[in-house]
Amino acid sequence: MKLSSLFKWWRESPRPSRRSLIAASLGWMLDSFDVMLYALVIASLMADLNLSKSTAGLLGSLTLIASAIGGMAFGVIADRFGRIKALMGSILIYSIFTAACGFSRTVLQLAFFRVLLGLGMGGEWASGAALVSETWPSEHRGKALGFMQSSWALGYAAAALVSAAILPVWGWRAVFFIGVLPAFFTLWVRRSVEEPEMWKKQQNFPQKEKKGNLSQLFKNETLRITLSLSSMNAFTMFAWWGLNLWIPAYLSLAAKQGGVGLSPRVMSGMVFLMQVGMWFGYVFFGFASDALGRKRTYIVYLVAAAFLVFAYSKTKNPYFLLVLGPFVAFFGTGYFSGFGALSAELYPTSFRATGQGFTYNIGRIVSAISPFVVGSLAQRKGFGVAFPMVSIAFLAAALIWRWIPETKGKKLE
């Protein structure tokens, strides 16, 4: 197959569709950039602010709880006031408060700024996923959302490069200050991206029908869908944050602290290479789910991730970790590409963003214990015991697919 044919779907799409995908993708990329700066400077923070692994993990958990609240709130905002306004608001919030983290002098100050940052972080996905879902047809929706989700890897990779360049020279505060830059992206969004026609038409419906309503998620058959999606995503979120928040620390902490003992630049380089695998995992999932179905692709990814993470946890050999890392990231992250399409296809327009925001972010509330649990286990038993918890979570997520229907090819209401 020629490379040009792989992107035929992009070239033949309407201009508003392409712009909506660019806006949501860049917003998600910059979200990742800002949020993952914390993971990359954890070792320096622990030394400077005298943090234990448990406390550092707790700060990560607080960010996830806040992001869940922000995601649910912005889902409702996106349904009521528009996808674009919600997208811009979330980007401004996480940009401003990422930079504010650099001014922290105490753990409490850092916790306060991380909570506010989390509100914006959670809101970006809900508004961006709804925007892309409603501007792309069913036969290409998986690919479009796969590319949107893949931008997380690009943001994480950019954060790794920035950390490698700035952290050794100017310290962790300067790394956080760079996080204000995404705020300027909202100027382009406001000027260049339009609300989906599907959402505009919804505004002509009766008032009670056009606004996001959480109660709709728990009525009749929708209740089973909401519970299944929320549970499945909670386990995948637990797995992802339990692994990815601690991988940089695992690689950079000294051997006597349970780590591998790599320098900050080598650690950042290995994390960067993992993002290459992550990006391919996201994009391949989009193509595979459009061709083979959401359920089959999801289950293959989750089961493979469980075994690869277990193998990753059982070695401290840098060369083995270097080779295994991109495959762990490919399968251990790529499945997120499917959640936007899946949830969009299971909820109607009147409360689509609300449903997406709730099911995605209720998972974040449950998964918020993950950084703390993994950090605490690593403190007491080592990473070789802590990381297998992630494998168990992946397998649990795969089992829940028994109650989630296949939605491949479904046209949105």
LOGUKOL-221093 format. One record per residue (C-alpha): residue number from 1; x, y, z. Coordinates in Angstrom, 2 decimals. Each point is the difference from the previous one (the first is absolute). Example, Ala and Ser with C-alpha at 12.3 -4.5 7.8 and 13.67 -1.06 7.14 Angstrom:
BEGIN
   bakol         u         v         w
       1     12.30     -4.50      7.80
       2      1.37      3.44     -0.66
// end
This chain:
BEGIN
   bakol         u         v         w
       1      0.00      0.00      0.00
       2      1.34      3.42     -0.98
       3      0.58      2.52      2.78
       4     -2.18      2.53     -1.85
       5     -2.98     -2.34      0.13
       6      0.25     -0.19      3.79
       7     -0.80      3.71      0.19
       8     -2.62      0.14     -2.73
       9     -2.65      0.29      2.72
      10      1.69      3.21      1.20
      11      0.40      1.62     -3.41
      12     -3.62     -0.63     -0.96
      13     -1.47      1.29      3.27
      14     -1.66      3.46      0.24
      15      2.12      2.89      1.21
      16     -2.04      0.51      3.24
      17      0.57     -3.66      0.88
      18      3.74      0.32     -0.45
      19      0.13      3.18      2.07
      20     -2.00     -1.54      2.81
      21      2.40     -2.95      0.10
      22      3.04      2.31     -0.01
      23     -1.47      2.10      2.83
      24     -0.91     -2.99      2.19
      25      3.32     -1.72     -0.73
      26      2.16      3.00      0.83
      27     -2.06      0.67      3.12
      28      0.52     -3.60      1.16
      29      3.70      0.11     -0.92
      30      0.53      3.15      2.05
      31     -2.06     -1.50      2.82
      32      2.39     -2.95      0.07
      33      3.01      2.30     -0.19
      34     -1.11      1.97      3.06
      35     -1.23     -2.90      2.13
      36      2.92     -2.36     -0.60
      37      2.64      2.60      0.90
      38     -0.72     -1.01      3.59
      39      0.96     -3.65     -0.62
      40      3.25      1.09     -1.59
      41      1.09      2.17      2.94
      42     -1.23     -2.24      2.85
      43      3.50     -1.10      0.97
      44      1.14      3.66      0.26
      45     -3.15      0.99      1.89
      46      0.49     -2.84      2.48
      47      3.50      1.23      0.75
      48     -0.78      3.74      0.09
      49     -3.28     -0.10      1.95
      50      0.93     -3.10      2.04
      51     -2.85     -2.14     -1.36
      52     -0.41     -3.73      0.54
      53     -1.25     -2.25     -2.82
      54     -3.36     -0.18      1.76
      55     -0.36      3.78      0.16
      56      1.10      0.44     -3.61
      57     -2.54     -2.61     -1.01
      58     -2.69      1.73      2.05
      59      0.61      3.24     -1.90
      60     -0.53     -1.91     -3.22
      61     -3.21     -1.46      1.40
      62     -1.33      3.45      0.94
      63      0.58      1.16     -3.58
      64     -1.97     -2.95     -1.34
      65     -2.93      0.63      2.37
      66     -0.09      3.62     -1.08
      67      0.20     -1.02     -3.67
      68     -2.98     -2.29      0.48
      69     -2.04      2.84      1.47
      70      1.13      2.32     -2.79
      71     -0.79     -2.60     -2.67
      72     -3.56     -0.52      1.20
      73     -0.58      3.73      0.41
      74      1.38      0.87     -3.42
      75     -2.03     -2.79     -1.61
      76     -3.16      1.76      1.18
      77      1.43      3.39     -1.04
      78      0.77     -1.36     -3.48
      79     -3.56     -1.28     -0.42
      80     -1.56      3.22      1.23
      81      2.28      2.75     -1.33
      82      1.99     -1.63     -2.79
      83      2.99     -2.23     -0.60
      84      2.32      2.88     -0.96
      85     -0.61      2.13      3.10
      86      0.56     -3.00      2.25
      87      3.20     -0.89     -1.87
      88      1.48      3.48      0.31
      89     -0.92      0.32      3.67
      90      1.64     -3.29      0.93
      91      3.23      0.86     -1.85
      92      0.29      3.38      1.73
      93     -0.48     -1.57      3.43
      94      2.61     -2.75     -0.32
      95      2.54      2.35     -1.62
      96     -0.19      2.69      2.67
      97      0.19     -2.37      2.94
      98      2.80     -2.12     -1.44
      99      2.15      3.12     -0.01
     100     -1.22      0.81      3.52
     101      1.46     -3.33      1.22
     102      3.43      1.51     -0.58
     103     -0.64      2.55      2.76
     104     -0.74     -2.67      2.63
     105      2.04      0.23      3.20
     106     -1.82     -2.66      2.00
     107     -1.79     -3.27     -0.64
     108     -3.36      1.64      0.75
     109      0.58      2.72     -2.57
     110      0.98     -2.57     -2.61
     111     -3.08     -2.08      0.84
     112     -2.26      3.05     -0.40
     113      1.36      0.83     -3.45
     114     -0.12     -3.66     -1.12
     115     -3.67     -0.19      0.94
     116     -0.87      3.09     -2.04
     117      2.11     -1.29     -2.90
     118     -1.94     -3.27      0.16
     119     -3.33      1.76     -0.51
     120      1.15      1.23     -3.42
     121      1.74     -3.24     -0.88
     122     -3.19     -2.00      0.43
     123     -2.13      2.45     -1.93
     124      2.06     -0.08     -3.19
     125     -0.68     -3.63     -0.88
     126     -3.78      0.20      0.45
     127     -0.41      3.03     -2.26
     128      2.60     -1.12     -2.56
     129     -1.37     -3.54     -0.35
     130     -3.55      1.29     -0.55
     131      1.26      2.53     -2.55
     132      1.80     -2.65     -2.08
     133     -2.72     -2.64      0.37
     134     -2.66      2.34     -1.39
     135      2.00      1.22     -3.00
     136      1.23     -3.35     -1.37
     137     -2.07     -2.79     -1.62
     138     -0.27     -3.46      1.55
     139      2.39     -1.66     -2.49
     140      2.83      2.37      0.95
     141     -0.89      0.89      3.60
     142      2.35     -2.56      1.53
     143      2.94      1.23     -2.07
     144     -0.73      3.66      0.76
     145     -0.26     -0.61      3.74
     146      3.07     -2.23     -0.20
     147      2.02      2.91     -1.37
     148     -1.48      2.32      2.61
     149      0.93     -2.40      2.79
     150      3.46     -0.57     -1.49
     151      0.83      3.64      0.61
     152      0.30     -0.89      3.71
     153      3.19     -1.90     -0.87
     154      1.32      3.01     -1.90
     155     -0.65      2.23      3.00
     156      1.68     -2.44      2.37
     157      2.98     -0.29     -2.36
     158      0.27      3.80     -0.23
     159     -0.11      0.17      3.79
     160      2.84     -2.53      0.18
     161      2.12      2.08     -2.39
     162     -0.71      3.24      1.87
     163      0.80     -1.69      3.32
     164      3.26     -1.40     -1.37
     165      1.07      3.45     -1.19
     166     -1.20      2.15      2.90
     167     -0.01     -2.14      3.16
     168      3.79     -0.56      0.30
     169      0.72      3.69     -0.65
     170     -2.81      2.06      1.57
     171     -1.80     -2.50      2.22
     172     -3.57     -1.22      0.35
     173     -1.57      3.46      0.47
     174      1.08      1.12     -3.47
     175     -1.47     -3.20     -1.45
     176     -3.42      0.93      1.40
     177      0.25      3.60     -1.24
     178      0.15     -1.28     -3.59
     179     -3.46     -1.46      0.57
     180     -1.72      3.37     -0.48
     181      0.67     -0.01     -3.76
     182     -3.10     -2.06     -1.00
     183     -2.22      2.92      1.10
     184      0.85      1.81     -3.23
     185     -1.45     -2.88     -2.06
     186     -3.52      1.09      0.99
     187      0.37      3.07     -2.24
     188      0.12     -2.24     -3.09
     189     -2.88     -2.17      1.20
     190     -2.24      3.00      0.53
     191      0.75      1.36     -3.48
     192      0.07     -3.18     -2.09
     193     -2.25     -2.75      1.40
     194     -3.81     -0.18     -0.17
     195     -2.54     -1.86      2.09
     196     -1.20     -3.31     -1.57
     197     -3.19      0.29     -2.06
     198     -1.43     -2.86      2.04
     199      0.32      2.03      3.19
     200     -1.40      3.16     -1.65
     201     -3.11     -1.86     -1.16
     202     -0.46     -1.34      3.50
     203     -0.52      3.57      1.20
     204     -3.35      0.06     -1.84
     205     -1.34     -2.82      2.15
     206     -2.06      0.63      3.15
     207      2.05      1.54      2.80
     208     -0.05     -3.09      2.21
     209      1.30     -2.15     -2.87
     210      2.90      2.12     -1.16
     211      1.88      0.39      3.26
     212      2.27     -2.58      1.56
     213     -1.88     -1.91      2.69
     214      1.86     -2.47      2.22
     215     -3.21     -1.80      0.99
     216     -0.36     -1.26     -3.59
     217      3.08     -2.18      0.51
     218     -1.77     -2.15      2.60
     219     -3.32     -0.71     -1.68
     220     -1.07     -3.40     -1.36
     221      2.54     -1.70     -2.31
     222      2.31      3.01      0.17
     223      0.80     -0.87      3.63
     224      1.73     -3.27     -1.00
     225      2.01      1.82     -2.66
     226      1.05      2.72      2.44
     227      1.06     -2.48      2.70
     228      1.91     -2.23     -2.43
     229      1.84      2.84     -1.72
     230      0.87      1.67      3.30
     231      1.31     -3.25      1.54
     232      2.03     -1.01     -3.03
     233      1.55      3.44     -0.28
     234      0.70      0.12      3.74
     235      2.18     -3.12     -0.24
     236      1.85      1.28     -3.08
     237      0.54      3.38      1.68
     238      1.27     -1.71      3.16
     239      2.44     -1.96     -2.11
     240      1.20      2.92     -2.10
     241      0.62      2.47      2.80
     242      1.44     -2.63      2.34
     243      2.57     -0.84     -2.64
     244      0.72      3.25     -1.83
     245      0.15      2.34      2.98
     246      2.70     -2.20      1.52
     247      2.05     -1.16     -3.00
     248      2.18      3.17     -0.06
     249      0.66     -0.36      3.73
     250      0.64     -3.73     -0.36
     251      2.60      0.69     -2.68
     252      1.70      2.92      1.76
     253     -0.04     -0.90      3.72
     254      3.15     -1.55      1.40
     255      0.21     -3.79      0.37
     256     -0.14      0.29      3.80
     257     -3.37      1.75     -0.42
     258     -1.33     -2.77     -2.22
     259      0.73      1.67     -3.34
     260      2.26     -0.65     -2.96
     261      2.32      2.98      0.66
     262      0.03      1.69     -3.43
     263      0.98      3.63     -0.49
     264     -2.80      2.55     -0.71
     265      0.95      0.25     -3.68
     266      0.15     -3.77     -0.52
     267     -3.31     -0.40      1.84
     268     -1.61      2.69     -2.16
     269      1.36     -1.69     -3.13
     270     -1.52     -3.35      0.97
     271     -3.33      1.64      0.80
     272      0.15      1.76     -3.38
     273      0.47     -3.33     -1.79
     274     -2.97     -1.42      1.88
     275     -2.10      2.83     -1.41
     276      0.94     -1.12     -3.50
     277     -1.49     -3.40      0.77
     278     -2.96      1.67      1.66
     279     -0.73      2.14     -3.07
     280     -0.01     -3.02     -2.30
     281     -2.20     -1.85      2.49
     282     -2.59      2.78     -0.08
     283     -0.07      0.33     -3.78
     284     -0.03     -3.75     -0.71
     285     -2.88     -0.46      2.41
     286     -2.07      2.51     -1.95
     287      0.49     -1.84     -3.29
     288     -0.44     -3.44      1.60
     289     -3.21      0.93      1.83
     290     -1.56      1.40     -3.19
     291      0.91     -3.22     -1.84
     292     -0.39     -2.72      2.66
     293     -2.32      1.57      2.56
     294      0.39      1.84      3.30
     295     -0.37     -3.05      2.28
     296      2.48     -2.36     -1.66
     297      2.69      2.68     -0.29
     298     -0.44      1.17      3.59
     299      0.30     -3.49      1.47
     300      3.17     -0.86     -1.97
     301      1.66      3.22      1.16
     302     -0.95     -0.46      3.66
     303      1.12     -3.62      0.28
     304      3.30      0.73     -1.77
     305      0.59      2.98      2.29
     306     -0.52     -2.14      3.12
     307      2.77     -2.45     -0.98
     308      2.43      2.66     -1.26
     309     -0.27      2.13      3.16
     310      0.65     -3.08      2.14
     311      3.17     -0.70     -2.00
     312      1.05      3.67      0.29
     313     -0.36     -0.13      3.79
     314      2.34     -2.96      0.36
     315      3.20      1.54     -1.34
     316      2.32      2.92      0.68
     317      2.20     -0.67     -3.01
     318      0.05      3.34     -1.89
     319      0.42     -1.65     -3.41
     320     -2.95     -2.32      0.53
     321     -2.11      2.91      1.28
     322      1.04      2.04     -3.05
     323     -1.24     -2.69     -2.39
     324     -3.13     -0.96      1.96
     325     -1.10      3.56      0.79
     326     -1.50      0.96     -3.41
     327     -2.02     -3.26     -0.10
     328     -1.31      0.61      3.52
     329     -1.07      3.48     -1.09
     330     -1.52     -1.28     -3.29
     331     -2.39     -2.46      1.65
     332     -0.18      1.62      3.43
     333     -1.33      3.31     -1.34
     334     -1.30     -0.39     -3.57
     335     -3.42     -1.31      1.10
     336     -0.96      3.52      1.13
     337     -0.53      0.83     -3.68
     338     -3.17     -2.08      0.08
     339     -1.76      1.59      2.94
     340     -1.06      3.21     -1.74
     341     -1.61     -1.82     -2.93
     342     -1.54     -2.67      2.22
     343     -1.61      2.42      2.44
     344     -1.15      2.34     -2.78
     345     -1.74     -2.91     -1.73
     346     -1.79     -1.08      3.18
     347     -1.47      3.41      0.98
     348     -2.30      2.41     -1.91
     349      0.89      3.60     -0.90
     350     -2.11      1.53      2.77
     351      2.28     -1.38      2.71
     352      2.94     -1.43     -1.98
     353      2.75      2.21      1.48
     354     -1.57     -0.42      3.43
     355      0.13     -3.79     -0.40
     356      3.53      0.06     -1.36
     357      1.18      2.35      2.72
     358     -1.64     -2.06      2.76
     359      1.13     -3.48     -1.08
     360      3.53      1.12     -0.83
     361      0.45      2.00      3.17
     362     -1.77     -2.19      2.52
     363      2.80     -2.36     -0.97
     364      2.46      2.69      1.02
     365     -1.61      0.27      3.44
     366      0.43     -3.73      0.60
     367      3.45     -0.04     -1.57
     368      1.10      2.91      2.18
     369      1.09     -2.52      2.63
     370      2.40     -1.53     -2.53
     371      3.01      2.35      0.36
     372     -0.31     -0.22      3.79
     373     -0.46     -3.81      0.05
     374      2.88     -0.65     -2.39
     375      2.21      2.55      1.78
     376     -0.77     -1.48      3.42
     377      0.65     -3.55     -1.20
     378      3.23      1.11     -1.63
     379      1.03      1.65      3.28
     380     -0.58     -3.20      2.00
     381      0.51     -2.87     -2.44
     382      1.70      1.47     -3.06
     383     -1.15      0.64     -3.57
     384      0.18     -3.72     -0.79
     385     -3.06     -0.46      2.22
     386     -1.70      3.32     -0.77
     387     -0.06     -0.16     -3.82
     388     -1.74     -3.43     -0.21
     389     -3.04      1.73      1.51
     390     -0.23      1.73     -3.36
     391     -0.11     -3.36     -1.81
     392     -2.91     -1.13      2.16
     393     -1.90      3.19     -0.83
     394      0.49     -0.56     -3.74
     395     -1.43     -3.52      0.22
     396     -2.99      1.23      2.03
     397     -0.75      2.61     -2.68
     398      0.06     -2.69     -2.70
     399     -2.53     -2.11      1.92
     400     -2.50      2.87      0.23
     401     -0.34      0.01     -3.81
     402     -2.46     -2.87      0.46
     403     -2.64      2.66      0.79
     404      0.94      2.63     -2.60
     405     -1.63     -0.24     -3.47
     406      1.84      0.29     -3.30
     407     -0.62      3.40     -1.69
     408      2.13     -0.21     -3.14
     409     -1.68      1.85     -2.90
     410     -2.75      1.54      2.11
     411     -1.19      3.39     -1.24
     412     -0.54      2.69      2.63
     413     -3.54      1.13      0.80
// end
